Amino acid sequence: MLSFGVTVLPDPPYRRLIELMQLAEQHGFEYGWTYDSHVLWQESIPLLTLAAAQTTTIKLGHCVTNPGTRDPTVLASAYATMHDISNGRMVMGIGRGDSARRVIGQKPVLVAEFERRLVMIKDFMNGRPVDWNEKELELKWVRKELPEIPMYVAGYGPRALAVAGRVGDGVIIQLADPQIIQWIMDVARTAAVEAGRDPDELECIVCAPSHISADLADAREQVRWFPAMVSNHVMDLIERYGEGGEIPTALTDYVKARKFYDYKDHSRVGAAHGEFVTDEICDRFCVLGDSAAASAKLRELESVGVGQFNIYLMTHGQEATLEAYGDDIIPGFAGVAT
């Protein structure tokens, strides 16, 4: 059964994130996420802490944090602390680092080091002892009666996806194209099998903007920033793997028209760097249209194994989007008549 999440920017005023998380909870969303880019927006861990204290059921976490700008021991302790405050409602999304690191002049964490840090974080935040920097460490105060904090790993390339398969509880995929999603999950599940893990236990979380409107032209203008954002990762893949190799052309072809990217407009409606994104790519990568069209796209995602659809709520009419999902879309995926 498809579950639903929503990602809200940690943008001032800080109360806005809390209000939208509360509203999402009221409309039946099970997950509330936020970005972790401490220069572009406000520091997100205090905001997640406030959200944890002012909600009751919604699970909370980053989509995504990284183990580079955040020391792994600090990140693990922060999550364990928020897990206590939320009474067991934290979930971690984690990647190698995009805007948070690039904006301060750093590159994404190298894949081998990324995996090493994830293995430690997963154990440490869940109260298991670790050997780190030649020290035996343990968060002895972790509440063992709470459910474990799951770790969902974001990635596009084969090596990062292999880490997700070996270490993660699931894969975070930032686009809603069924063909690409299937390829990504196949890569991650193959790695899970090779590591002796059950590939069917690997959850698939798809993240993308969704603008519910009969005016498709306007909806596409609301989301052109998103495939442009994804193109940052695609350019990294092309640099590493080349074109026409391991990476499907369905993911790489569209970036050929890309000219530039300005992090000052990261995840902003109307960002000039989205000018190269076609209507077709908007439709493939996002969930657009009226409630019926959006539901049909979500059924397609569900049919290829997507377990959670996470709305990137960086469009206009945020309350209207949450209301449309709560009233017209989510009930249809809960076996309740709409």
C-alpha positions as CSV (number, residue, x, y, z in Angstrom):
1,M,0.0,0.0,0.0
2,L,1.4,3.4,-1.0
3,S,2.1,5.8,1.9
4,F,2.5,9.6,1.6
5,G,5.1,12.0,2.8
6,V,5.8,15.7,2.3
7,T,9.1,17.7,2.2
8,V,9.0,21.3,3.5
9,L,11.9,23.7,3.1
10,P,13.5,24.9,6.4
11,D,12.9,28.4,5.1
12,P,12.1,31.4,7.4
13,P,9.9,32.1,9.1
14,Y,10.6,28.9,11.0
15,R,6.9,28.6,12.1
16,R,6.0,27.9,8.5
17,L,7.6,24.5,8.5
18,I,5.9,23.5,11.7
19,E,2.5,24.7,10.5
20,L,2.8,22.7,7.2
21,M,4.0,19.6,9.1
22,Q,0.9,19.9,11.4
23,L,-1.4,20.4,8.4
24,A,0.1,17.4,6.6
25,E,-0.5,15.3,9.7
26,Q,-4.1,16.4,9.8
27,H,-4.5,15.5,6.1
28,G,-3.3,11.9,6.6
29,F,0.4,12.2,5.6
30,E,2.5,9.6,7.4
31,Y,5.9,11.3,6.8
32,G,7.2,14.9,7.2
33,W,10.7,15.6,5.7
34,T,12.9,18.6,5.3
35,Y,16.1,19.5,3.5
36,D,19.5,19.8,5.2
37,S,21.4,22.7,3.6
38,H,22.5,25.0,6.5
39,V,23.7,28.0,4.4
40,L,20.8,28.2,1.9
41,W,18.2,27.8,4.6
42,Q,17.9,27.7,8.3
43,E,19.5,25.0,10.4
44,S,17.1,22.1,10.1
45,I,17.7,20.0,13.2
46,P,16.2,22.6,15.6
47,L,13.2,22.8,13.3
48,L,12.8,19.0,13.2
49,T,13.0,19.1,17.0
50,L,10.3,21.7,17.2
51,A,8.1,19.8,14.7
52,A,8.6,16.6,16.8
53,A,7.4,18.4,19.9
54,Q,4.4,19.9,18.1
55,T,3.1,16.9,16.2
56,T,1.8,13.5,17.4
57,T,1.8,10.8,14.7
58,I,3.8,12.0,11.6
59,K,7.3,10.5,11.2
60,L,10.0,13.1,10.7
61,G,13.4,13.3,9.1
62,H,15.8,14.7,6.5
63,C,15.4,14.2,2.8
64,V,18.3,14.2,2.9
65,T,21.1,14.9,5.3
66,N,24.8,13.9,4.7
67,P,27.7,12.5,6.8
68,G,30.1,15.2,5.5
69,T,29.0,18.6,6.7
70,R,27.7,16.8,9.8
71,D,30.2,14.7,11.9
72,P,28.7,11.2,11.9
73,T,28.8,10.9,15.7
74,V,26.9,14.2,16.1
75,L,24.4,13.3,13.4
76,A,23.7,10.0,15.0
77,S,23.3,11.5,18.5
78,A,21.0,14.2,17.1
79,Y,18.7,11.6,15.6
80,A,18.7,9.5,18.7
81,T,17.8,12.6,20.8
82,M,15.0,13.6,18.4
83,H,13.8,9.9,18.5
84,D,13.4,10.3,22.2
85,I,11.6,13.7,21.9
86,S,9.2,12.3,19.2
87,N,8.7,9.1,21.0
88,G,10.0,6.9,18.2
89,R,9.0,8.9,15.1
90,M,12.4,9.7,13.4
91,V,13.4,8.4,10.0
92,M,16.7,9.3,8.3
93,G,17.2,10.1,4.7
94,I,20.9,10.4,3.8
95,G,23.0,11.0,0.7
96,R,26.6,12.0,-0.2
97,G,25.8,15.8,-0.1
98,D,24.7,18.2,-2.8
99,S,23.8,21.8,-2.0
100,A,25.0,21.6,1.7
101,R,28.5,20.7,0.6
102,R,28.8,22.4,-2.8
103,V,27.8,25.8,-1.5
104,I,30.6,25.7,1.0
105,G,33.2,24.6,-1.6
106,Q,33.2,20.8,-0.8
107,K,32.4,17.9,-3.1
108,P,30.0,15.1,-2.2
109,V,31.5,12.5,0.2
110,L,33.5,9.8,-1.6
111,V,31.4,6.6,-2.0
112,A,33.7,4.3,0.0
113,E,33.8,6.7,2.9
114,F,30.1,7.4,2.6
115,E,29.4,3.7,3.1
116,R,31.8,3.5,6.1
117,R,30.1,6.4,7.8
118,L,26.6,5.0,7.1
119,V,27.4,1.7,8.7
120,M,28.5,3.4,11.8
121,I,25.6,5.9,12.0
122,K,23.0,3.2,11.6
123,D,24.3,1.3,14.5
124,F,25.3,4.2,16.7
125,M,22.0,6.1,16.5
126,N,20.1,2.9,17.4
127,G,22.1,2.3,20.5
128,R,24.6,-0.3,19.4
129,P,28.3,0.0,20.2
130,V,30.6,1.0,17.5
131,D,34.4,1.2,16.9
132,W,35.1,4.7,15.5
133,N,38.4,6.5,15.3
134,E,39.9,3.6,17.3
135,K,37.5,4.3,20.1
136,E,34.7,2.1,21.4
137,L,31.6,4.3,21.5
138,E,28.0,3.8,22.6
139,L,25.0,6.0,23.2
140,K,24.0,4.3,26.4
141,W,21.0,6.5,26.9
142,V,19.2,5.4,23.8
143,R,15.7,4.1,24.6
144,K,15.8,0.5,23.4
145,E,12.1,0.1,23.7
146,L,11.5,2.4,20.8
147,P,11.4,1.2,17.2
148,E,14.8,1.5,15.3
149,I,15.4,4.6,13.3
150,P,15.4,3.4,9.7
151,M,18.1,4.7,7.2
152,Y,17.0,5.5,3.6
153,V,19.8,6.1,1.2
154,A,19.6,8.6,-1.7
155,G,21.5,7.9,-4.9
156,Y,21.4,7.7,-8.7
157,G,24.7,6.0,-9.7
158,P,25.5,2.3,-9.5
159,R,28.1,2.7,-6.7
160,A,25.9,4.8,-4.4
161,L,22.9,2.6,-5.1
162,A,25.0,-0.4,-4.2
163,V,25.6,1.2,-0.8
164,A,21.9,1.6,-0.4
165,G,21.4,-2.1,-1.2
166,R,24.1,-3.2,1.3
167,V,23.4,-0.8,4.1
168,G,20.1,1.0,3.8
169,D,16.6,0.1,4.7
170,G,15.4,1.7,1.5
171,V,16.3,3.9,-1.4
172,I,15.3,7.6,-1.9
173,I,14.8,8.4,-5.5
174,Q,14.3,12.0,-6.5
175,L,12.1,11.7,-9.6
176,A,8.8,10.0,-10.5
177,D,9.7,8.3,-13.8
178,P,8.7,4.6,-13.6
179,Q,11.3,3.4,-16.1
180,I,14.2,5.0,-14.2
181,I,12.8,4.0,-10.8
182,Q,12.8,0.3,-11.9
183,W,16.4,0.6,-13.1
184,I,17.5,2.2,-9.8
185,M,15.8,-0.4,-7.7
186,D,17.2,-3.3,-9.7
187,V,20.7,-2.0,-9.1
188,A,20.2,-1.5,-5.4
189,R,18.4,-4.9,-5.0
190,T,21.2,-6.7,-6.9
191,A,23.7,-5.3,-4.4
192,A,21.4,-6.4,-1.5
193,V,21.4,-10.0,-2.8
194,E,25.1,-10.0,-3.2
195,A,25.4,-8.8,0.4
196,G,23.2,-11.6,1.6
197,R,20.2,-9.3,2.3
198,D,16.6,-9.8,1.4
199,P,16.1,-7.5,-1.7
200,D,12.3,-7.4,-1.1
201,E,12.9,-5.7,2.3
202,L,14.4,-2.6,0.5
203,E,11.8,0.1,0.5
204,C,11.4,2.5,-2.4
205,I,10.7,6.2,-1.6
206,V,10.0,8.5,-4.6
207,C,10.3,12.2,-4.1
208,A,9.0,14.8,-6.5
209,P,6.9,17.9,-6.7
210,S,3.2,17.5,-7.3
211,H,0.9,20.4,-8.3
212,I,-2.7,19.5,-8.4
213,S,-4.4,21.6,-11.1
214,A,-6.2,21.2,-14.4
215,D,-3.9,23.9,-15.8
216,L,-1.0,21.8,-16.9
217,A,0.9,24.7,-18.4
218,D,1.0,26.5,-15.0
219,A,1.7,23.2,-13.2
220,R,4.8,22.7,-15.4
221,E,6.0,26.2,-14.7
222,Q,5.7,25.4,-11.0
223,V,8.1,22.4,-11.2
224,R,10.8,23.2,-13.9
225,W,13.3,23.8,-11.1
226,F,13.1,20.1,-10.1
227,P,14.5,18.3,-13.1
228,A,17.1,21.1,-13.1
229,M,18.0,20.2,-9.6
230,V,18.2,16.5,-10.5
231,S,20.5,17.4,-13.3
232,N,23.3,18.3,-10.8
233,H,23.4,14.6,-9.9
234,V,23.1,13.5,-13.5
235,M,26.1,15.7,-14.5
236,D,28.1,13.9,-11.8
237,L,27.1,10.5,-13.2
238,I,28.1,11.5,-16.8
239,E,31.4,12.8,-15.6
240,R,32.1,9.4,-13.9
241,Y,30.4,6.9,-16.1
242,G,30.3,8.7,-19.5
243,E,27.3,8.6,-21.8
244,G,25.7,5.5,-23.2
245,G,27.2,3.2,-20.6
246,E,25.8,2.0,-17.3
247,I,23.4,4.9,-16.8
248,P,20.1,4.7,-18.8
249,T,19.7,7.4,-21.5
250,A,16.2,8.1,-20.0
251,L,18.1,9.8,-17.2
252,T,21.0,11.4,-19.1
253,D,19.7,12.7,-22.4
254,Y,17.7,15.6,-21.0
255,V,20.7,17.4,-19.5
256,K,22.4,18.0,-22.9
257,A,20.5,21.3,-23.1
258,R,21.5,22.4,-19.6
259,K,23.5,25.7,-19.5
260,F,24.1,26.5,-15.8
261,Y,22.9,26.0,-12.2
262,D,22.6,28.7,-9.6
263,Y,22.3,27.4,-6.0
264,K,20.9,30.7,-4.8
265,D,17.7,29.5,-6.6
266,H,17.9,25.9,-5.5
267,S,14.4,24.4,-5.3
268,R,12.7,27.7,-6.1
269,V,9.8,28.1,-8.5
270,G,10.8,30.2,-11.5
271,A,14.6,29.5,-11.2
272,A,16.2,30.6,-14.4
273,H,18.4,27.4,-14.5
274,G,15.2,25.5,-15.2
275,E,14.7,27.0,-18.7
276,F,16.1,24.0,-20.5
277,V,13.6,21.6,-18.9
278,T,11.0,20.4,-21.4
279,D,7.3,19.8,-20.7
280,E,7.8,16.1,-21.3
281,I,10.5,16.0,-18.6
282,C,8.3,17.9,-16.2
283,D,5.5,15.3,-16.8
284,R,7.9,12.3,-16.4
285,F,9.7,13.5,-13.3
286,C,6.8,15.0,-11.4
287,V,3.1,14.2,-10.5
288,L,0.9,16.8,-12.2
289,G,-2.6,17.4,-13.3
290,D,-6.0,17.2,-11.5
291,S,-6.6,14.7,-8.7
292,A,-7.6,11.9,-11.1
293,A,-4.5,12.3,-13.3
294,A,-2.2,12.5,-10.2
295,S,-3.9,9.3,-8.8
296,A,-3.3,7.5,-12.1
297,K,0.4,8.4,-12.1
298,L,0.6,7.3,-8.4
299,R,-1.0,4.0,-9.3
300,E,1.7,3.5,-11.9
301,L,4.4,4.2,-9.4
302,E,2.8,1.8,-6.9
303,S,2.7,-0.9,-9.6
304,V,6.5,-0.7,-10.0
305,G,7.1,-1.1,-6.3
306,V,7.1,2.4,-4.9
307,G,6.2,2.3,-1.2
308,Q,6.1,6.0,-0.4
309,F,5.4,9.1,-2.5
310,N,7.0,12.1,-0.9
311,I,5.8,15.5,-2.3
312,Y,8.4,18.2,-2.6
313,L,6.2,21.0,-1.4
314,M,8.2,23.8,-3.1
315,T,5.4,25.1,-5.4
316,H,2.7,27.7,-5.0
317,G,-0.6,26.8,-3.2
318,Q,1.0,24.5,-0.6
319,E,-2.1,24.3,1.6
320,A,-4.2,23.5,-1.5
321,T,-1.9,20.7,-2.4
322,L,-2.1,19.1,1.0
323,E,-5.8,19.5,1.0
324,A,-6.2,17.9,-2.4
325,Y,-4.1,14.9,-1.3
326,G,-5.9,14.6,2.0
327,D,-9.4,14.9,0.5
328,D,-9.1,13.3,-2.9
329,I,-6.0,11.2,-3.3
330,I,-4.7,9.6,-0.1
331,P,-8.1,8.0,0.8
332,G,-8.0,6.2,-2.6
333,F,-4.8,4.5,-1.6
334,A,-6.1,3.4,1.8
335,G,-8.9,1.3,0.5
336,V,-11.5,4.0,1.5
337,A,-14.0,5.3,-1.0
338,T,-13.1,8.8,-2.2
